[in-house]
Amino acid sequence: MAGCTPAGPRALLKGKKYLDRGDYADAVAQLKTATDLLSTNAAAWNYYGVALQRAGQPDDAVNAYHRALELDRDLLEARLNLGTLFLEQNKPDAAKTEFTACTLRRPNEALGWLKLGSAQLKLGETVPAERSFSAVLALKTSEAEAYNGLGLARIQRNKQIEAAKFFTAAVQARPDFAAAILNLATVNQQFLHDNKTALENYRAYLALTPKPAHWEEVKAIADGLETPALVAAAVVTPPPAPAPVAKPNPPVVTTITEPKPQTKNSSVLVTHPAQSPHAQTAAKTVIPTPSHPLPAAPVQVVQVAPAPKIVTTPNANTSGVEQPALEMPVPEPAAKPSLWHKLFSSTPDNSSTPKIVPNGVTPLPGETVAPMMAAAPEKKVIVPVVIVPPAPDFPRYDYLSPRRPQAGERRAAAGAFTQARVAEQNENWTTALAAYRQAAALDPAWFEAQYNAGVIAHRLRNYSSALTSYETALSLQPDSVDARYNFALALKAAGFVPDAAEQLKKILAANPGEVRAHLALANLCAHSLRDPAQARQHYLKVLELDPRNPQTTDIRFWLAANPG
């Protein structure tokens, strides 16, 4: 059988096998033969670049990747590999260009966003890096690396407490993540001056197997903390995180969500999607001495007040991908602090503290407690009576229920879609909305164009336009949880509260474990629909499904104030 295979493909197959075995010299020889015989095969040149890079020939690897891209501009695996190589060569600007091209063409690939964030972090572009890492969290993959990246970004912005919380989230997502453990220990020691917690984390780092790269240095630091003389530690800046193999052309979708938490920092080489790839990870950890605090620059977090955060596609939230709809269980009339403030602020929000009245029910918006005096004897006791007005009569949404649109000119629409993505990167929301609408008009059956148009309109508080776009998107993909969830948020923001509740119930009917839908519905029942029994049911479900939810403390307070 092997003898029947043409020489070029046979050399390519042998080269891939040598790559899988880690025999890079033989891989280079075989793949050189493959590229000589298959000179127009982009995948062969990409594999050749991988072999050269692993064999320690970076300049030749760059040339091989460039040749692969000349043959196939859409071979994103070659772009990822080229960008990774540029990061290794400390050329973050060139790496950023390659990773940006990857995220524009394939926004549902977490690896592109993760590497783009690493390049932006090296360039000192802290806020864009936070957006990129948050996009990874929106895709619910590589969460530990994304949290670690967000923590490093917060260190650069002199927000050490928030950095510690992100590093903690990374360790919770992956308990053996050496870089995050060491970063957490360093922040606790150097910035928060909590030597006890720092020592615990240093010991956790030292207990990892196999032995981490900086074991000796950390051992000296930990030993020093056990004596009065403290030894300084440093924040680990990990190289690009391990890469899942790039998938062939996933749908272009964008999403706004927030933090949750891989470990070994590695430079991962991506092979052709049609082949079975082998990613060699080269652990690489740098321990620089922390510099003086950098000036803080406020994180730009998308908030569609008073609704929860919008869920958009990976880069539709170029202002910072946020956690899905984590509303606080507090009375609606009170001004709600942002989600990031709720997650990281150490200052209690006294204004949102529920007041408990004699019947054990927390007054809901509009409730009043009026004393009723008995008419007779002077010394009659005042009996407080809670007067609960009926739930407000909300308007109902007039559903358009559009039919599934016919496909149009996808090639022409792709140009407008790309313009929209670039406008999002530049936070030019009006231009982005116009471009998404143009893409949707040219190809009405393009789900991502319809959906993203809804997201941007939602962001701009143009709710009527957002609702129309979301409905059209749902006609194309009725099972899209993000589209229906955003639809519910837009309905609530527009005042159609009962309809928003109905959409959330539809999500939960098909996806009983969707925590954000339980939480959003609980908040609606508690504060708008005035149904504490239903609110309690959904708050309890949130605690069951996600015991570490950032809103756990507030939920428990509400439950204690409103016993069932």
N, C-alpha and C positions, 0 to 999 in steps of 0.2 A: 504493500500500500504506500509506504513512504517513498519507494522508488518511483511511483507513478506521479507524485506531486512535483509540479514544476519547481525549478531551482529557486526562483525568487520567493514564492510563498513558503517553500521548505526552509529557507534561511530565516525568514521572518518568524516562523513557528519555533525554530531552534533558538533564535535570539530571545524570544519571550520566555522560553523554558529556562534559559540561563539566567535571565533576570529574576525569575521566580526563585531560583536556587541561590541567588546572591553571587553568582559567578560572573562578575561584570566585565572582566577582560574578554572572556569568550563571547559574552553577549554583544560587546562592541564589535568584535570581528564578524559575527554572524549578521548583525543588523547593518553593518557597513556593506556586506554583500547584498543584503536585501534591498538597500536603498540604491545600489548600483544597478540592480536588475529591475527594481520597481521604482524608477526615479520619479514617477508622478504619483506615487502612493503616499498621501499625507500621513496616514497612520504609521507607515513604516518609518518615516522621518521623525515622528513624535517618539516612537519607541527608541529610535537611535539616539535621540536627545536624552531620553531618560537614562539609557545605558552610559552615555558619555558623562552625564552629570554625576551618576553614582560612581563612575570610575575616576572621578576627580579631574575631569577635563571640561571645566565650565565654559570656556570660550567656544570650543567646538560644539558644546551642547546648545549654546545660544544660536549658533548658525543653523544647527539642525532644526530647532524649534521655529526659527524664522522661515526656513525652507518649507516646513509643514504648513505654516500659515499662508505662505505664498500660494500653495496648492489648494488650501481650503481655509478661507478666512473664518469660517464658522466652526472650526475644530477647537472648541473651547478648552479641551484637555491640554492642548499645546499652549494655549494662553495661560492657563493656570500653572503649568509647569514652568513656563518662561517667567511669569511673575514671581513664582516661588524662588527660582534661581536668582532673580534680581534682588529679592529680599536677602538671600544668603550672601550676596555680594555687596550688601549695604547700599543698594540703589532703590530706596523706597519710592522715589518719584516715578521711575520707570516701572516698578512693580505696580504702583497704583494705577497707571494707565492700562495695564493688561487686566487687572482685576475689575476695574470699572467697566471695561468692555464685556467682561464675563457677566457681571450683574445686569447690565443693560440687555444682553441677549438671553440670559437665563436667570431671571430674578427669583426663581423658586429653588435655586441651588444654594444651600447654606454655606458650602465651602467657599464660594466666591466672596460672599459677604464677610466671612470670617477672616479671609486673607486680606481683603480690602481694608478691614478695620485695623489689622496689624500694620499694614503699610501706612495708613493715616496716622496711627499712633506714633510711628517712628518719625513721621514728618511734623509732629506736634499739632496735627489737626484734631484736637481732642473731641469737639462736638460732632464733627462728621464721623469720627471713629465710633463714638457712642451710638450713632444712628446705625452704623453698619453692624455692630455687635448686637444691637437690639433687633435688627432684621433677622439675625440668626435665631434669636429666641422666638420670634414670630413663627418661624418654621419648625420650632420645637425639636431642633437637632443641634448637636455640638454645644449643648447648653453650658457645660462646665467651662469650656474655653471662652464662650461669649461672656459669661459672668466674670471670669478672670480678666478679660480684656476691659470690661466696664470698670472693674476695680482699679486697674492700672490707669485708666483715663481719669477716674476721680482723684487718684493720687496726684496726677499732673495738675488738676484743678484745685488742689489743696482742700479736698473734701475727704478727709481721712476716715471719718465715721462712716460715711456712705461707702467708701472703698472697702472697709472692713466687712460691711454687710454683703457686698457683692462677692468678696472672697469667701465668706461663709456660705453663701448660696452655691458657689462653685464646689466647695468641699462637700456640701450636702448632696449635690447632684452626683458627685463622684468622689467618694471618700479617699481614694488613693491618688488624687490629683496632686502630685508633689509641688508643682509651681504655686498652686493656689494655697496649699497649706503653708508653704514658706512665706508667701506674700502676707497671709493673714497673721502669721507670727510676727513678722517684721512691723506691720502696721500697729499691732497691739503693743509691741515693745517701744518703738521709736516715736510714734505719734500719739498713741492713746495712753502710754505709760502704764499699761496693765501687764506687768511682768509675769504675773501668775498665769494669765491666759496665754501669753506669748510662750512661756515655757512649756505649757501643755501642747501647744501646736508644734513647737520645735521637737518635742519628744515624739509626737505623731509622725513628723517628717522622718525622724531617725529610725522609726520602727518600720518604715516601708521596705518592701522587698520587691524586686532586687534593690540593693543599696543605691540611693539617689546619688546624682553626680557630685553634689556639694556636701556630702555627708561629713567629711572631716571639718570643714569650716563651721557647719551648723552645730556639730558636736562641741566645738570650742565655745560657741556662743551660748549654747544651752548650759554647759558647765559653768560658764561665767555668771549666768543668771541665778545659779544656785548659791552664789557667794555675793557679798555686798558689792564687789566690783562688777559692773555690768559691761558686757561686750556688745558693741554695736552690730546690728544685722542690716540686711539690705533687701530691697524689694526685687523679686525675680521678674525679669521681663522675658516671657517665653517666646520662642520663635513660633512661626505659623503652626497652628494646631493640626492634628492628624486629619487627613482628608478622606471622607467616604468617596468612593469612585464616582466621578461625575456621571450622571445618568443621561441617556440620549434624549435631548430635546424635550424636557418636561414642559408642561403648559406654563406660559408666562403669567404669573399671578403675583399680586403685591399684598402685604398684610401688616397692620399696626397692632402690636401686643407688647408684653413687658417681661422683665427678668425671671429666669430660672436657671440652673446650670446644665471633656475628654481629657486625656491628660497629657500624656507625654507630648511635650512640645516637639514638633517634628517638621521637617520639610518633606512634604508628601508629593510624590510624583504621580501624576494621573496618566494612565494609558488610554488607549482608544476605547470608547464605550462598548464597541462591538466585541471587544476581546475581554478575556478574564484578566483584570489588572492585578498588579502586585505593588503595593505601596510600601516602600522601604522607609521606615521612620528613623531619622537620625536625631536622637535626643540632644537638645542643645539648650543649656540654661546659662544665662548671664547674670552675675550678681554685681551690679554696680552699686556704688555708695549713693544713697538717696540724695538728691540735690535739694537746695532750699525750696520751700513751697512756691509753687507757681501761682500766678494770679488766677483767681476763679473766674470762670465764664459761665453764665447760667445755662443750664441744659434747656433746650427748647423741646418741650413735651407737648404733643398734640392733645388738646382737650376740646371736646365738643360739649361745652357747658350747656345745660346742666347734666347732659347725658354722660355715660361712661365713655371710655376711650374707643375710638373707631378702630375696627380691624381692617387694615388695607393690605395690599400686596407688598412683598418684601421691601421695596424701596418707596412705596407710596407714602410711607411715613418717613420721609427724609428729615423730618424735624425730630425724630426720636421715636423708635418703635416702643409701644407701651403695653402694659399688661391689659388683657382683655377685661374691660368693664368691671373693675373692682370698686364699686361704689361703697361708700360707708353707710352702715345702717344707722343714720341719724336723720332727724326731721328735715324735710326738704327745704323749708323756708330759710334755714340757716345756710350761710355761704359755706360751700364745701371747699376745703383745701385740695390742692392737686394730689393725684395719686402718689407722685414722688414725694411730696411733703408728708403724706400719710405714712409712706413706707419708711422714710428716713428721719423725719423730724423727731427730735427728742422732747419737744415742747408739747404738752398735752393741750388738746383743743377743748378748753372748758366750755366753749359755747355750744358744743355738740353733746354735752353730757345730759342724758335723759333724766328727767325729774320723775320720781316715782310718787304716785298719788295713792291715797288710802286703799283703793281697790286693787292695787298691785299692777295696774296697767299703765305703761308709759303714755302720757298724752301725745296724741298724734297731731299733726298740723291742724290748727283751727279749733282744737279742744280748749275749753275753758273750765276752770274749777271755781264754781260759785258757791259761797257759803249760804246755806238756807237757815234762817233764824226761826225758831218756834215762837209762836205768838205769845205764849203765856209767861209763866214765872220768869223772874229776872235772871235766874241762874241756870237756865236751860243750856245744854251743851250745843255748840255749833257743829252741825253735821255737814262735812264737805260732800258735795255731789258733783260727779263728773258729768258734764253735759257734752255728749258727743254728737255733733251735727252729722247728718247723713253724708255719705261719700259724695264728692262733687260729681256733677253730671258732665262727663267728658265728651267732647265731640268724637265722632267716628270717622274713620278714614274711608274715602270712596275709592276702593281698589280699581286699578285700571285693568288688571288681569290680562296683560298683553299676550298675544299668541307668540309662539317661538318664531323669531325672525329668520328670514332666509339669508344664506351666506352671500357675501358681496366680494369686493376686490381686496383680498387679504394682503396682496403685495403692496398695493397703494396705501392701505391702512397701516401697514407696518412702519412706513416712514413717519406718519403722524404720531404713531404710538411711541416711536423712539424719541421724537421731539418732546412729547409729553414727559417721558422719563427724565430727559435732560433738564427740562423746566422744573421738575420736582427736585432734582439734585440741587438746583439753584434756588429752591424755595419760591419760585415764581408760580404761585398757585393759579392765578387767573389764566396765564398762558398754558399751564398744564391742563386745566379743565377744558379750554378751547380745543387743545390738540387731542385730548381723549375723546371729546365729542366728535371731532372730525374723523378719528379712527373708527368710532362706533357707527358713524354715518356711512363711511365707505364699506365697512363690513359689519352690518348689524348683528351677525351671529357670532362675533368675537366676544366671548364671555369676559376676558380680562379688560378689554376696552370699555365695555359697559360698566363693569364692576368698579374699575378705577375712576371712571367718570363720576360714579356715585360717591366714592370715597372723597374725592377732591371737592365736589359740591357740598358734601356733608361737612368737610373741614371749613369751608367758606360759609357755612350755615345757610346755604341755599337748599333748604329742606325739600321743597317741592321738586326741584331738579334731582336731588339725591334719591328721593323716594321712587321717582320714575325710573332712574337708572338701575336701582336695586331690583325693582320689579322685573325689568327687562332681563337683568342678569339671572334672576331666579327662574325666568321662563326658559333660559338656556341650561341652567344647572340647578334644578329644584333641590338637590341634596347638598348644596354648598352651605355648610354651617356658617362660615364667615359672612357670606352674602346675607343670609337670613338674620344673623345676629346683628349686623350693621343696619339692616332694614328695621329691626326692632328698635335699635338705638335712635335711628332717625325718626321713627314714629313717635317715640317718647319725646324727643326734642321738639317735635312739631305739635305736641299736645294730644296726640292720639294714644293715650295711655292704655286703654283696654285692648286696642289693636296690637300695641307693642307686647303686652302680656300674652296675647294669642300666638304671636310669632315665637316668643320664647318657649311657650308650651309645645309648639310644633318641633322645635329643636330638641327638647327634652324627651318627647315621645319617640324620636328616632335615635337620640343619643343621651340616654339617662345619666351618663357620667360626665356631661359637659358642665364643669364647675362654674364657668363664667355665666352660663344661662341660669343656673340655679341662683347664683348671687344677684344677678340683675333682676330676676323675677321676685326674689325675696324682698329686695329694696322697693320694687314697685308695690308689692302687696303691703309692706309695712308703712310706707310713707304716702303713697298716692291713692291706692285702692282701699286702704284702711281695712285690710283683712289680716290681722295679726296671726290667726291660726295658720293660714297658708304661708305667711312669711316665716313663721317658726319652722314649719315643715322643710322649707327650702334652705333656711339658714343651717338647720341640723344636717342637711344633706351636704352642704358645703364643708362643714366640719368633718363629716365622715369621709368624704372623698379627698379632701385636701387639708389635713390637720395643721399644716404649716402655712396656711394661707396668711398673707400679710394682714388681713382684716380679722383674724381669729379673735383677738382681744376685744375688738368692738362688737363682734357678733356675740361673743359670750356675755358681754355686758348687756346687750339688748335682750338676750334670752333670759338673763337673770331678772331684768326689769319687767319682762313680759312673760311670766310663767304660764304654761299651757293649762 
